[in-house]
Amino acid sequence: MKTIIKLVAFTALAAIAWHVGGMIPPAALTLALGVLFGLMVGIPIALAALTASKRIRHDHYHHTPTESPREPQKQPLQITATRYTVVANRAALPTVAQNKIEVKR
């Protein structure tokens, strides 16, 4: 007898839900399902966030250096600058340099 009452109640609930679902536009039904599933997911996450420990642990380690001392850095070498002269006329160059340099216009 209890089983029949439960089955009738479930059938009546399903018929009412079917009737209400027929009146609601599909976009509203989709929105309602999204809100329902969002709440179902959000509640456990919110409870986990509330029960989390509020204390934050900051560990600072101060180690002594383990590397061997390095040799001092060498001074940079002095580089002498080389000057170049650009001549637009090949005949103006000395005869020795004429074989080494080609000047083109």
C-alpha positions as CSV (number, residue, x, y, z in Angstrom):
1,M,0.0,0.0,0.0
2,K,2.8,2.4,0.9
3,T,4.5,1.6,-2.4
4,I,1.3,2.5,-4.4
5,I,1.0,5.8,-2.6
6,K,4.6,6.7,-3.3
7,L,4.1,5.7,-7.0
8,V,1.0,7.9,-7.3
9,A,2.7,10.8,-5.6
10,F,5.7,10.5,-7.9
11,T,3.4,10.3,-10.9
12,A,1.5,13.4,-9.8
13,L,4.7,15.3,-9.2
14,A,6.0,14.2,-12.7
15,A,2.7,15.3,-14.3
16,I,2.9,18.7,-12.6
17,A,6.5,19.2,-13.6
18,W,5.7,18.2,-17.2
19,H,2.9,20.8,-17.3
20,V,5.0,23.6,-15.8
21,G,7.9,22.7,-18.0
22,G,5.7,23.0,-21.0
23,M,4.7,26.6,-20.0
24,I,8.3,27.8,-19.3
25,P,10.4,28.9,-22.3
26,P,13.5,26.8,-23.1
27,A,15.9,29.6,-22.3
28,A,14.4,30.1,-18.8
29,L,14.5,26.4,-18.2
30,T,18.2,26.3,-19.2
31,L,18.9,29.3,-17.0
32,A,17.2,27.6,-14.0
33,L,19.1,24.3,-14.5
34,G,22.4,26.3,-14.8
35,V,21.6,28.1,-11.5
36,L,20.7,24.8,-9.8
37,F,23.8,23.0,-10.9
38,G,26.0,26.1,-10.1
39,L,24.6,26.1,-6.6
40,M,25.2,22.4,-6.2
41,V,28.9,22.9,-7.2
42,G,29.4,26.1,-5.3
43,I,28.2,25.0,-1.9
44,P,30.9,22.4,-1.2
45,I,33.6,24.8,-2.5
46,A,32.3,27.6,-0.2
47,L,32.3,25.2,2.7
48,A,35.8,24.1,2.0
49,A,37.0,27.7,1.8
50,L,35.3,28.5,5.1
51,T,36.8,25.6,6.9
52,A,40.4,26.2,5.6
53,S,43.0,27.3,8.0
54,K,43.4,31.1,8.2
55,R,47.0,31.0,9.3
56,I,49.6,31.3,6.6
57,R,53.1,29.9,7.2
58,H,56.0,31.8,5.9
59,D,59.3,30.0,6.0
60,H,62.5,32.0,5.6
61,Y,65.7,30.2,5.2
62,H,69.0,31.9,5.8
63,H,71.8,29.7,4.5
64,T,75.5,30.3,4.7
65,P,77.1,30.4,1.3
66,T,78.4,27.0,0.2
67,E,80.4,28.2,-2.8
68,S,84.1,28.6,-2.7
69,P,85.4,32.1,-2.9
70,R,85.8,33.3,-6.5
71,E,88.9,35.0,-7.9
72,P,88.5,38.7,-8.5
73,Q,87.2,39.9,-11.8
74,K,89.9,40.8,-14.4
75,Q,90.0,44.3,-15.7
76,P,88.9,44.8,-19.3
77,L,91.5,45.1,-22.0
78,Q,92.2,48.4,-23.5
79,I,91.2,48.4,-27.2
80,T,92.8,50.9,-29.4
81,A,90.5,52.6,-31.9
82,T,91.3,52.3,-35.6
83,R,90.5,55.2,-37.8
84,Y,89.2,54.7,-41.3
85,T,89.2,57.4,-44.0
86,V,86.7,57.2,-46.8
87,V,87.9,58.6,-50.1
88,A,85.6,59.0,-53.0
89,N,88.3,59.0,-55.6
90,R,90.6,56.0,-56.1
91,A,93.4,58.1,-57.7
92,A,93.7,60.1,-54.5
93,L,94.8,57.0,-52.5
94,P,98.4,56.2,-52.1
95,T,99.6,53.5,-54.6
96,V,100.2,50.9,-51.8
97,A,96.6,51.2,-50.6
98,Q,95.1,51.1,-54.1
99,N,95.7,47.4,-54.3
100,K,94.0,46.7,-50.9
101,I,91.0,49.0,-51.1
102,E,88.4,49.3,-53.8
103,V,86.3,52.5,-53.8
104,K,83.1,52.4,-55.8
105,R,80.5,55.0,-56.5
